[in-house]
């Protein structure tokens, strides 16, 4: 087997394509593989696949996988045909996609590296610009979305994540498998509406639950686009617990200024202990809270109600949950502690969604974990130049897409 045949095998060439020459430039460290198309071969329009006469040819080159320590490029005069219906069209080469300047095998290598390392590291190791890597990533995502069969959208979660510091967000719609379905700009009702509209009518009809925080915007969009939304919207346990923890913390801070000065240091140091679950307190923490309870009576009541709410969520069957929550709301309002009363009013207003979450066993846990991984991705990349690049990266890493270039399939 000579070197031409070797590269024909490497590139997977067949008639009418063949390698005519291989040139090694040791000074520049470059291997150039010259590929030609048989001039006697009949060609077809790449758009309609109908036979068409040759028109002219254009020289193009593609970077390929390195040959040992030498960077390798493929060079070819690619024929153009004149189609009666579509005019002049460049035929598709078998080793690369569309207008890419890289072979499919090289793009596959970059995709694999991007899954394992940062853009900066891939750029440095493969000697690629960030713009080139961005193009490869965009094509990979576009390819993956086009090839994606109907994703499972029965159990959805909605969350937002910051693109950068400040109030600049994207809305992420993911499923119960932790895969991102859609990413849209902003965190408004319109943002989530665009997510829903990207699904087919049949997909929207198949939705059984949508787990979310208590955002009025997300709730509004879901009521518009999901049938029987009031039975499907589930308010996540994490956000209810956060509301109660905020009420507890606000109560503790307000009491802190009214107790004896000698207690304030210990009271301040106990702030995280109050937020812990009862069964996760160690002996020292229990003793501290017992000692402070007589001076921090409102905080103790708020802590008790926070624990009681957790027990309702975790310990009650759905059938008895409504009555248990209504009793909890009465107790919280009777406490006359302003932050606790406010939290109780929020729970009362959103009780239907809380009960849905318990009945459907819906949670935003996977979405919150996904959000954390996305934040880690942003930190590793040291930020993104544009929101579009950020959205592309989210789908690339967390969309569960098949992104292998088509010529390799």
C-alpha positions as CSV (number, residue, x, y, z in Angstrom):
1,X,0.0,0.0,0.0
2,X,1.5,3.3,-1.0
3,X,1.0,6.6,0.8
4,X,-1.8,7.7,-1.5
5,X,-3.8,4.5,-0.9
6,X,-3.1,4.9,2.9
7,X,-4.7,8.3,3.0
8,X,-7.6,7.2,0.8
9,X,-8.3,4.5,3.5
10,X,-7.8,7.0,6.3
11,X,-10.2,9.5,4.7
12,X,-12.7,6.8,3.7
13,X,-12.6,7.8,0.1
14,X,-14.3,6.0,-2.7
15,X,-15.1,6.7,-6.4
16,X,-15.0,9.3,-7.8
17,X,-12.6,10.7,-5.1
18,X,-9.0,9.7,-4.9
19,X,-5.7,11.0,-3.4
20,X,-3.4,12.2,-6.1
21,X,-0.5,13.3,-4.0
22,X,0.9,13.6,-0.5
23,X,3.4,16.3,0.3
24,X,5.5,16.5,3.5
25,X,7.1,19.9,4.4
26,X,9.4,19.1,7.4
27,X,10.3,22.8,7.9
28,X,6.8,24.0,8.4
29,X,5.7,20.7,10.0
30,X,2.8,20.2,7.5
31,X,1.4,17.3,5.6
32,X,-0.7,18.3,2.6
33,X,-3.0,15.6,1.1
34,X,-4.2,16.5,-2.4
35,X,-7.6,14.9,-3.3
36,X,-9.2,15.0,-6.7
37,X,-12.5,14.1,-8.2
38,X,-12.5,11.9,-11.3
39,X,-13.3,14.2,-14.3
40,X,-15.3,11.5,-16.0
41,X,-17.6,10.9,-13.1
42,X,-21.3,11.9,-13.4
43,X,-22.2,14.4,-10.7
44,X,-25.5,15.4,-9.1
45,X,-27.0,18.5,-7.6
46,X,-26.4,18.4,-3.8
47,X,-29.8,19.9,-3.2
48,X,-32.2,17.8,-5.3
49,X,-29.8,14.8,-6.1
50,X,-30.6,15.0,-9.8
51,X,-27.8,14.6,-12.4
52,X,-26.3,17.9,-13.4
53,X,-23.4,19.0,-15.7
54,X,-20.1,20.3,-14.3
55,X,-19.7,24.1,-14.2
56,X,-16.3,24.8,-12.7
57,X,-14.3,24.0,-9.5
58,X,-13.2,25.9,-6.4
59,X,-10.0,25.1,-4.4
60,X,-10.7,24.4,-0.8
61,X,-8.7,23.0,2.2
62,X,-9.6,21.4,5.5
63,X,-7.6,20.7,8.5
64,X,-7.4,17.0,9.3
65,X,-6.1,14.9,12.2
66,X,-2.4,15.2,12.7
67,X,-0.1,12.7,11.1
68,X,2.3,11.8,13.9
69,X,3.8,15.2,14.9
70,X,2.8,16.9,11.6
71,X,-0.3,19.0,11.2
72,X,-2.3,17.7,8.2
73,X,-4.6,19.4,5.8
74,X,-6.6,18.1,2.9
75,X,-6.7,20.1,-0.3
76,X,-9.1,19.6,-3.2
77,X,-10.5,21.4,-6.2
78,X,-14.2,20.8,-5.5
79,X,-16.4,20.7,-8.6
80,X,-19.5,22.9,-8.9
81,X,-22.5,21.8,-11.0
82,X,-25.2,23.8,-12.8
83,X,-28.6,22.5,-11.8
84,X,-31.5,23.5,-14.0
85,X,-33.6,24.1,-10.9
86,X,-31.2,25.3,-8.3
87,X,-28.4,27.0,-10.3
88,X,-24.7,26.6,-9.5
89,X,-24.1,24.4,-6.5
90,X,-20.9,23.1,-4.9
91,X,-21.0,19.3,-4.5
92,X,-20.6,17.8,-1.0
93,X,-17.3,16.2,-0.2
94,X,-17.4,13.0,1.8
95,X,-14.8,13.9,4.4
96,X,-16.4,17.1,5.8
97,X,-19.8,18.8,6.3
98,X,-21.1,21.9,4.5
99,X,-18.8,24.9,4.6
100,X,-16.7,23.6,7.5
101,X,-12.9,24.2,7.2
102,X,-12.3,21.0,9.1
103,X,-12.8,17.3,8.3
104,X,-15.5,15.4,10.1
105,X,-12.9,13.3,11.9
106,X,-11.1,16.4,13.1
107,X,-14.4,18.0,14.3
108,X,-15.2,14.7,16.1
109,X,-11.9,15.0,18.0
110,X,-12.6,18.6,18.9
111,X,-16.1,17.7,20.2
112,X,-14.6,14.9,22.4
113,X,-12.0,17.3,23.8
114,X,-14.6,20.0,24.5
115,X,-16.6,17.5,26.6
116,X,-13.5,17.0,28.8
117,X,-11.7,20.3,28.9
118,X,-12.2,24.0,28.8
119,X,-12.3,26.0,25.5
120,X,-9.1,27.7,26.5
121,X,-7.3,24.3,27.0
122,X,-8.7,22.9,23.7
123,X,-7.6,26.1,21.9
124,X,-4.1,25.9,23.3
125,X,-3.6,22.1,22.6
126,X,-5.1,22.0,19.1
127,X,-3.9,25.4,18.0
128,X,-7.4,26.7,17.2
129,X,-8.9,30.1,17.7
130,X,-11.9,30.5,20.0
131,X,-13.9,31.6,16.9
132,X,-13.1,28.3,15.2
133,X,-14.0,26.3,18.3
134,X,-17.3,28.3,18.6
135,X,-18.1,27.3,15.0
136,X,-17.5,23.6,15.6
137,X,-19.6,23.7,18.8
138,X,-22.4,25.5,17.0
139,X,-22.4,23.0,14.1
140,X,-22.4,20.1,16.7
141,X,-25.4,21.5,18.5
142,X,-27.3,22.3,15.3
143,X,-26.5,18.7,14.1
144,X,-27.6,17.2,17.5
145,X,-30.9,19.2,17.6
146,X,-31.7,18.2,14.0
147,X,-31.0,14.5,14.8
148,X,-32.8,14.5,18.2
149,X,-36.0,12.4,18.2
150,X,-38.9,13.5,20.3
151,X,-37.4,14.0,23.8
152,X,-39.3,12.9,26.9
153,X,-41.2,16.0,28.1
154,X,-43.8,14.4,30.4
155,X,-42.1,15.7,33.5
156,X,-40.4,19.1,33.1
157,X,-38.5,21.5,35.3
158,X,-38.1,25.2,34.8
159,X,-35.2,27.2,36.2
160,X,-33.2,30.3,35.4
161,X,-29.4,30.9,35.5
162,X,-27.4,34.0,35.2
163,X,-25.4,34.6,32.1
164,X,-23.1,37.0,34.0
165,X,-23.3,39.2,37.1
166,X,-26.3,41.4,37.2
167,X,-29.8,40.8,36.1
168,X,-29.0,39.0,32.8
169,X,-30.5,35.5,32.7
170,X,-31.5,32.6,30.6
171,X,-34.5,30.3,31.1
172,X,-33.8,26.5,31.0
173,X,-36.4,23.9,30.4
174,X,-35.2,20.4,31.3
175,X,-36.7,17.0,31.8
176,X,-36.7,14.4,34.6
177,X,-33.6,12.8,33.1
178,X,-31.6,16.0,33.7
179,X,-31.4,16.9,30.0
180,X,-31.8,20.4,28.7
181,X,-34.7,20.6,26.2
182,X,-34.7,24.4,25.4
183,X,-32.7,27.5,26.5
184,X,-34.2,31.0,26.0
185,X,-33.1,34.5,26.8
186,X,-34.4,36.2,30.0
187,X,-36.6,34.8,32.8
188,X,-40.0,36.3,31.9
189,X,-43.3,34.8,30.9
190,X,-42.2,35.4,27.2
191,X,-39.0,33.5,27.8
192,X,-40.9,30.4,29.0
193,X,-43.5,30.8,26.4
194,X,-40.8,30.6,23.7
195,X,-39.6,27.4,25.3
196,X,-43.1,25.9,25.2
197,X,-43.7,27.0,21.6
198,X,-40.5,25.2,20.5
199,X,-42.3,22.0,21.4
200,X,-44.9,20.4,19.2
201,X,-48.6,20.5,20.0
202,X,-48.4,16.8,20.8
203,X,-45.4,17.3,23.1
204,X,-47.2,20.0,25.0
205,X,-50.3,17.8,25.4
206,X,-48.1,15.0,26.8
207,X,-46.8,17.2,29.7
208,X,-47.8,15.7,33.1
209,X,-46.0,18.0,35.5
210,X,-44.0,21.2,35.4
211,X,-41.8,21.8,38.5
212,X,-40.8,25.4,39.2
213,X,-40.2,28.0,41.8
214,X,-43.0,30.4,42.7
215,X,-42.3,32.8,39.9
216,X,-45.5,34.5,38.7
217,X,-44.0,34.9,35.2
218,X,-43.3,31.1,34.8
219,X,-46.8,30.3,36.2
220,X,-48.4,32.7,33.7
221,X,-46.7,31.1,30.7
222,X,-47.6,27.6,31.8
223,X,-51.2,28.5,32.2
224,X,-51.3,29.8,28.6
225,X,-49.5,26.9,27.0
226,X,-50.1,23.7,29.1
227,X,-53.6,22.2,29.3
228,X,-55.0,21.8,32.8
229,X,-51.9,23.6,34.1
230,X,-53.4,24.1,37.6
231,X,-53.2,20.3,38.1
232,X,-49.7,20.1,36.6
233,X,-47.7,23.0,38.1
234,X,-45.7,21.9,41.1
235,X,-43.9,24.3,43.4
236,X,-40.6,22.8,44.4
237,X,-39.9,21.9,48.0
238,X,-36.6,23.7,47.9
239,X,-38.2,27.1,47.3
240,X,-40.9,26.5,50.0
241,X,-38.1,25.6,52.5
242,X,-36.1,28.7,51.4
243,X,-39.2,30.9,52.1
244,X,-39.5,29.4,55.6
245,X,-35.8,29.7,56.3
246,X,-35.9,33.4,55.2
247,X,-38.8,34.0,57.6
248,X,-36.8,32.3,60.4
249,X,-33.7,34.3,59.7
250,X,-35.6,37.6,59.6
251,X,-37.2,36.7,62.9
252,X,-33.8,35.9,64.5
253,X,-32.3,39.2,63.2
254,X,-35.2,41.2,64.6
255,X,-34.9,39.6,68.1
256,X,-31.1,39.9,68.1
257,X,-31.3,43.7,68.9
258,X,-33.7,43.2,71.8
259,X,-31.8,40.7,73.9
260,X,-29.1,41.2,76.4
261,X,-25.8,42.2,74.8
262,X,-24.0,39.3,76.4
263,X,-26.1,36.8,74.3
264,X,-25.6,38.5,71.0
265,X,-22.3,36.9,70.0
266,X,-23.5,33.4,70.8
267,X,-26.8,34.2,69.1
268,X,-25.0,35.4,66.0
269,X,-22.8,32.3,65.9
270,X,-25.9,30.1,66.1
271,X,-27.5,31.5,62.9
272,X,-26.8,28.3,60.8
273,X,-27.9,26.0,63.6
274,X,-31.4,27.5,63.5
275,X,-31.6,26.7,59.8
276,X,-30.6,23.0,60.2
277,X,-33.1,20.2,60.4
278,X,-33.8,18.9,63.9
279,X,-32.2,15.5,63.2
280,X,-29.0,17.0,61.9
281,X,-28.2,19.1,65.0
282,X,-25.3,17.8,67.1
283,X,-25.3,17.8,70.9
284,X,-23.5,21.1,71.2
285,X,-25.9,22.8,68.8
286,X,-29.0,21.4,70.6
287,X,-27.7,22.7,73.9
288,X,-27.0,26.1,72.4
289,X,-30.5,26.4,70.9
290,X,-32.1,25.2,74.1
291,X,-30.2,27.8,76.1
292,X,-31.2,30.6,73.6
293,X,-34.8,29.6,73.3
294,X,-36.0,31.4,76.4
295,X,-34.6,34.7,75.1
296,X,-35.4,34.1,71.4
297,X,-39.0,33.0,71.8
298,X,-40.2,34.2,68.4
299,X,-37.3,32.6,66.7
300,X,-38.0,29.4,68.5
301,X,-41.6,29.5,67.3
302,X,-40.5,30.2,63.7
303,X,-38.0,27.3,64.0
304,X,-40.8,25.0,65.3
305,X,-43.1,25.9,62.4
306,X,-40.3,25.4,59.9
307,X,-39.7,21.9,61.2
308,X,-43.4,21.2,61.3
309,X,-43.8,22.2,57.6
310,X,-40.9,19.9,56.7
311,X,-42.6,17.0,58.5
312,X,-45.9,17.7,56.6
313,X,-44.1,17.6,53.3
314,X,-42.0,14.5,54.1
315,X,-44.3,12.6,56.4
316,X,-47.9,13.1,55.2
317,X,-49.8,11.1,52.6
318,X,-51.3,13.3,49.9
319,X,-54.8,12.7,51.2
320,X,-54.2,14.3,54.6
321,X,-51.8,16.9,53.4
322,X,-54.3,19.6,52.6
323,X,-55.7,19.5,56.1
324,X,-52.2,19.4,57.7
325,X,-51.1,22.4,55.7
326,X,-54.3,24.4,56.5
327,X,-53.7,23.7,60.2
328,X,-50.0,24.8,59.8
329,X,-51.2,28.0,58.1
330,X,-53.6,28.8,61.0
331,X,-50.8,28.2,63.6
332,X,-48.3,30.4,61.6
333,X,-50.8,33.2,61.3
334,X,-51.7,32.9,65.0
335,X,-48.0,33.4,65.9
336,X,-48.4,37.1,64.9
337,X,-44.7,37.1,63.9
338,X,-44.6,39.3,60.8
339,X,-42.1,37.3,58.7
340,X,-43.8,34.0,59.6
341,X,-47.3,35.4,58.8
342,X,-46.0,36.6,55.4
343,X,-44.5,33.2,54.7
344,X,-47.8,31.5,55.7
345,X,-49.7,33.8,53.3
346,X,-47.4,32.7,50.5
347,X,-47.9,29.1,51.4
348,X,-51.7,29.6,51.5
349,X,-51.7,31.3,48.1
350,X,-49.6,28.6,46.5
351,X,-51.1,25.6,48.4
352,X,-52.5,24.1,45.2
353,X,-49.1,23.9,43.6
354,X,-47.5,22.5,46.8
355,X,-50.1,19.8,46.9
356,X,-49.5,19.0,43.2
357,X,-45.8,18.6,44.0
358,X,-46.6,16.1,46.8
359,X,-49.1,14.2,44.6
360,X,-46.9,14.1,41.5
361,X,-43.7,13.6,43.5
362,X,-42.3,16.4,41.4
363,X,-39.1,18.2,42.4
364,X,-36.6,20.7,40.9
365,X,-33.7,18.8,42.5
366,X,-32.3,17.7,39.1
367,X,-32.8,21.2,37.7
368,X,-31.0,22.8,40.6
369,X,-28.1,20.3,40.3
370,X,-28.0,21.1,36.6
371,X,-28.0,24.8,37.4
372,X,-24.9,24.2,39.6
373,X,-23.1,22.4,36.8
374,X,-23.9,25.2,34.4
375,X,-22.5,27.8,36.8
376,X,-19.4,25.6,37.1
377,X,-19.2,25.5,33.3
378,X,-19.4,29.3,33.2
379,X,-16.6,29.6,35.8
380,X,-14.4,27.1,34.0
381,X,-14.8,29.1,30.7
382,X,-14.1,32.3,32.6
383,X,-17.4,33.7,31.2
384,X,-18.8,33.8,27.6
385,X,-18.5,36.6,25.1
386,X,-22.1,36.5,24.2
387,X,-25.4,35.0,25.5
388,X,-25.7,32.9,22.3
389,X,-22.4,31.2,23.0
390,X,-23.5,30.5,26.5
391,X,-26.8,29.0,25.3
392,X,-24.9,26.9,22.8
393,X,-22.5,25.6,25.5
394,X,-25.5,24.6,27.7
395,X,-27.0,22.6,25.0
396,X,-23.6,21.1,24.0
397,X,-22.8,19.9,27.4
398,X,-26.2,19.2,28.9
399,X,-28.6,18.6,26.0
400,X,-27.9,14.9,25.7
401,X,-27.4,15.4,21.9
402,X,-25.8,13.1,19.4
403,X,-23.3,15.5,17.7
404,X,-21.1,13.2,15.7
405,X,-20.5,14.7,12.2
406,X,-22.7,13.0,9.6
407,X,-19.9,11.7,7.3
408,X,-18.8,9.4,10.2
409,X,-22.2,7.8,10.6
